[in-house]
Amino acid sequence: MRLSDFDYELPEELIAQAPPPERDAARMLVLHRAEQRWEDRIFRELPAFLRRGDCLVLNDSRVLPSRLFGHRAGWSGSVQVMLLEPVAENPLEWRALVRPGRKMRGGEMIRFDDGSYAEIIARGERGERTIRFHGVDDVYSLLDRVGHVPLPPYIKREDIAADRERYQTVFARERGSVAAPTAGLHFTGEILDRCTKAGAAVARVTLHVGLGTFQPIDREEFEQHHLHHERYSIAPETWREIESAERVVAVGTTSVRTVESAAASGRVAGSTDLFIYPGYAFRRVNAMLTNFHLPRTSLLLLVCAFAGTEFALAAYRHAVESRYRFFSYGDCMLIL
């Protein structure tokens, strides 16, 4: 297999630039693997595909408004900082992406509009920086005041106030992600109630989406590609519920990786760099809901591993021909 085998043509106008007017109004392409067929449905119909004995697994990670805009101290140039995760030993020290990165050296200060500063104190192996905040007691409070929603680069607009709600699942709880687990964006409280009435148990796990979301695969022979580690946790009683379910329906690739990481390692908390691509033997996930993903990415490889490469890519071509909306604010796919 080569990375170029996982490509497809997508007209730019199909990349969703804003969420649908209603969360649950997205279209849903349903793939039946055993019968090698698909059908065009609406996300609101999801509960009809669930049954007693199912366990619907949600990633409850909460997206941080992690983009900060500032200026180099003593210079007029603007600087963008994308916070990734706190350094465990010091809540004021964070790993971050800084742009323009090449010009920013250790010891330089970045000034923000509220009067706080961040000092660059180290450089990572993959271009990220470690920064230390000054003039602020709580970085999370700073982000709530002046942070911006980290919309993906294919959304060609600045974030607006509405994105703070819509680029967040209704069940988000544990803060820590730099990108939304987008398959979960379609859910409302009413849809979740209908899922439980259909007989499905609802389990919440946590995987904080990190730098790996933005990391391209840089080689055609992708099997040697390494993902960044991402932190995950599953409560022991939740894991017992997942283990005992007749069918595990994972919402999003992050939930898939969380469940499969726990099943493979036997650990319900830790960090994972699990890279799933065709040939992977799934241990616990039996069905999945996912948005449409960029070509030549680890997320598309995971979908192809689960659905079968030819079947998945044929379904993607159908989605393009049928004018589905793609990526974070777009439509979704249920793979059974």
C-alpha positions in Angstrom: 0.0 0.0 0.0 1.1 3.5 -0.7 -0.3 6.8 0.6 -1.4 7.8 -2.9 -3.9 4.9 -2.9 -5.9 6.9 -0.3 -6.6 10.0 -2.3 -9.8 11.3 -3.8 -10.9 14.5 -5.7 -13.0 16.9 -3.7 -14.4 20.2 -5.1 -13.5 23.0 -2.8 -17.1 24.2 -2.6 -18.0 20.9 -0.7 -15.8 21.8 2.3 -18.3 23.1 4.9 -17.4 26.6 6.1 -20.1 26.8 8.8 -22.2 24.3 10.7 -25.8 23.5 9.6 -28.5 25.6 11.1 -29.5 22.7 13.4 -26.9 20.3 14.9 -28.8 17.1 14.0 -29.7 18.2 10.4 -26.7 16.7 8.7 -27.0 14.1 6.1 -25.7 10.6 7.0 -24.3 8.1 4.6 -24.9 4.6 6.0 -22.5 1.9 5.0 -23.5 -1.8 5.4 -20.2 -3.7 5.3 -21.6 -7.2 5.2 -23.9 -6.4 2.2 -21.4 -4.0 0.5 -24.1 -1.3 0.0 -24.9 2.2 1.3 -28.0 4.3 1.7 -28.5 8.1 2.0 -30.1 9.0 5.3 -30.3 11.9 7.8 -28.4 12.0 11.1 -31.7 12.3 13.0 -32.4 8.7 12.0 -29.4 7.4 13.9 -31.4 5.9 16.8 -33.2 3.7 14.3 -29.9 1.9 13.6 -29.3 1.2 17.3 -30.6 -1.7 19.4 -30.5 -3.2 22.8 -27.1 -4.5 23.7 -25.3 -1.6 21.9 -22.9 0.7 23.7 -22.6 4.1 22.1 -19.2 5.5 22.9 -18.7 9.3 23.0 -15.5 11.3 23.5 -16.3 14.0 26.1 -13.1 16.0 25.6 -13.7 19.7 25.6 -12.1 22.0 23.0 -10.0 24.8 24.4 -10.2 28.3 22.8 -6.5 27.7 22.3 -5.4 30.2 19.6 -3.9 33.4 21.0 -2.8 36.4 19.0 0.0 38.6 20.3 3.1 40.6 19.3 6.8 40.0 19.7 8.0 42.2 22.6 9.9 45.1 21.1 8.7 44.3 17.5 5.7 45.2 15.5 5.1 41.8 14.0 2.1 39.8 15.0 2.5 36.2 16.5 0.0 33.4 16.6 0.2 30.8 19.4 -1.7 27.5 19.4 -1.6 25.9 22.8 -1.3 22.1 22.7 -1.1 20.8 26.3 0.2 21.9 29.7 3.5 20.7 30.9 2.7 18.5 33.9 5.1 20.0 36.3 4.0 23.6 35.9 0.5 24.8 35.0 1.9 28.0 33.5 4.1 26.1 31.1 2.6 24.8 27.9 3.6 23.1 24.7 2.6 25.2 21.8 2.9 25.9 18.1 4.2 29.4 17.4 3.9 31.3 14.1 6.1 32.6 12.6 8.2 29.9 14.4 11.6 30.3 12.8 12.0 33.8 14.0 11.1 33.1 17.6 14.0 31.9 19.7 14.4 30.9 23.3 14.0 33.8 25.7 11.8 35.9 23.4 8.6 37.3 24.9 5.1 37.4 23.3 2.8 40.1 24.5 -1.0 39.6 24.5 -3.6 42.4 24.5 -4.7 41.8 28.1 -1.1 42.7 29.3 0.1 39.1 29.9 3.2 37.7 28.4 4.5 34.3 27.3 8.2 33.5 27.2 9.7 30.9 24.8 11.8 28.6 27.0 12.4 25.5 24.8 12.1 24.0 21.3 10.7 20.6 20.6 11.7 18.0 18.1 8.9 18.7 15.7 9.0 22.4 15.8 6.7 23.0 18.8 7.8 25.3 21.6 7.5 25.2 25.3 6.3 28.6 26.6 5.9 30.0 30.1 3.2 32.5 30.9 3.8 35.6 33.0 1.3 38.0 34.5 -1.5 35.5 34.7 -2.5 33.1 37.4 -4.7 30.7 35.4 -4.1 30.0 31.7 -7.6 28.6 31.3 -9.1 31.9 32.5 -6.8 33.7 30.0 -8.1 31.5 27.2 -11.7 32.1 28.2 -11.1 35.8 28.0 -9.0 36.3 24.9 -8.6 32.8 23.2 -10.0 32.0 19.8 -11.6 28.7 18.7 -9.0 26.7 16.8 -10.9 26.2 13.5 -9.1 23.9 11.0 -7.1 25.6 8.2 -9.6 24.5 5.5 -12.3 26.7 7.1 -11.4 29.9 5.3 -12.7 32.4 7.8 -12.0 33.8 11.2 -13.8 32.3 14.2 -16.9 34.0 15.5 -18.7 33.9 18.8 -21.1 31.2 17.6 -18.1 28.8 17.0 -17.6 28.6 20.8 -20.8 26.7 21.0 -21.0 24.9 17.6 -17.4 23.7 17.5 -18.1 21.9 20.8 -20.2 18.8 21.5 -23.2 19.1 23.8 -21.6 16.5 26.0 -18.1 18.0 26.2 -16.8 18.0 29.8 -13.0 17.3 30.2 -11.1 20.3 28.8 -8.0 19.6 26.8 -8.5 19.2 23.0 -7.2 21.5 20.3 -9.7 20.2 17.8 -13.3 19.0 18.2 -14.1 15.3 18.0 -16.3 16.3 15.0 -18.6 13.2 14.7 -20.0 14.2 18.1 -21.0 17.7 16.9 -24.2 16.3 15.4 -25.7 15.2 18.7 -28.4 17.0 20.7 -29.8 16.1 24.1 -32.9 14.8 22.4 -31.0 12.6 20.0 -29.1 11.1 23.0 -32.4 10.4 24.7 -33.7 8.6 21.7 -30.5 6.5 21.5 -31.1 5.3 25.0 -34.8 4.7 24.3 -33.7 2.5 21.4 -31.9 0.3 24.0 -28.3 1.6 23.6 -26.1 2.3 26.6 -24.1 5.6 26.4 -20.5 5.5 27.6 -18.3 8.5 27.8 -14.5 8.3 27.3 -11.9 11.0 27.0 -9.2 11.5 24.4 -7.7 14.9 24.2 -7.1 15.7 20.5 -3.6 17.0 20.0 -1.0 17.9 17.5 -1.4 14.6 15.6 -4.7 16.0 14.1 -2.7 18.5 12.1 0.3 16.3 11.4 0.5 15.2 7.7 1.8 11.8 6.7 5.1 12.6 5.0 5.9 9.4 3.2 4.3 7.1 0.6 5.3 4.0 2.7 3.1 5.2 5.5 3.4 2.1 7.8 6.5 3.7 9.4 4.6 6.9 10.2 4.4 7.8 13.9 1.5 9.7 15.5 1.9 12.1 18.4 0.9 10.7 21.7 -2.5 11.8 23.0 -3.9 11.5 26.5 -6.9 9.2 27.1 -8.9 7.9 30.1 -11.8 5.6 30.6 -13.5 5.1 34.0 -13.2 1.4 35.1 -16.9 1.0 35.3 -17.3 2.5 31.8 -14.7 0.1 30.5 -16.6 -2.8 32.0 -19.8 -1.6 30.2 -17.9 -1.4 26.9 -16.4 -4.8 27.3 -19.8 -6.4 28.0 -21.6 -4.8 25.2 -22.9 -6.9 22.3 -21.9 -4.2 19.8 -19.7 -1.1 20.4 -20.7 1.9 18.3 -17.8 4.4 18.5 -18.6 8.0 17.8 -15.6 9.4 15.9 -12.1 8.2 15.2 -11.0 9.5 18.6 -13.4 7.2 20.3 -12.2 4.3 18.1 -8.6 4.9 19.0 -9.4 5.2 22.7 -11.3 2.0 22.9 -8.8 0.1 20.7 -5.9 1.5 22.7 -7.4 0.2 25.9 -8.3 -3.1 24.4 -4.8 -3.6 23.1 -2.9 -2.4 26.2 -5.2 -3.4 29.0 -4.8 0.2 30.4 -7.8 2.4 30.8 -5.7 5.6 31.1 -2.5 6.8 29.7 -1.3 8.0 26.3 -1.6 6.5 22.9 0.0 6.8 19.5 -2.0 4.0 18.0 -1.9 4.3 14.2 -4.7 2.3 12.6 -4.5 1.6 8.8 -5.7 -1.2 6.6 -4.7 -4.6 7.9 -5.4 -3.7 11.5 -7.5 -6.2 13.4 -10.1 -4.4 15.5 -10.5 -5.8 19.0 -13.6 -4.1 20.3 -15.2 -1.6 18.0 -18.0 -3.0 15.9 -19.6 0.1 14.3 -18.6 3.7 14.0 -20.0 7.1 13.2 -17.5 9.5 11.6 -17.4 12.7 9.6 -15.7 12.8 6.2 -11.9 13.2 6.3 -9.2 14.8 4.2 -7.4 12.6 1.7 -4.1 11.0 2.5 -4.6 11.4 6.3 -4.4 9.0 9.2 -8.1 9.5 9.8 -9.0 8.3 6.3 -6.7 5.4 6.7 -8.6 4.4 9.9 -11.9 4.6 8.1 -10.5 2.4 5.2 -9.2 -0.1 7.8 -12.7 -0.4 9.3 -14.9 -0.3 6.2 -12.5 -1.8 3.6 -10.4 0.4 1.4 -12.3 -0.1 -1.9 -15.7 0.1 -0.3 -14.8 3.2 1.7 -13.3 5.1 -1.2 -16.3 4.2 -3.4 -18.6 5.6 -0.7 -16.5 8.8 -0.7 -16.9 9.1 -4.4 -20.6 8.7 -4.0 -20.6 11.4 -1.3 -18.8 13.8 -3.6 -21.3 13.1 -6.5 -24.2 13.5 -4.1 -22.9 16.8 -2.8 -22.4 15.8 0.8 -20.7 18.5 2.9 -17.2 17.5 4.0 -14.9 17.8 7.1 -15.5 19.3 10.5 -18.7 21.1 10.0 -19.9 18.7 7.3 -22.1 15.6 7.1 -21.3 12.2 8.5 -21.0 8.5 7.8 -22.3 5.5 9.8 -20.4 2.3 9.2 -22.2 -0.8 10.3 
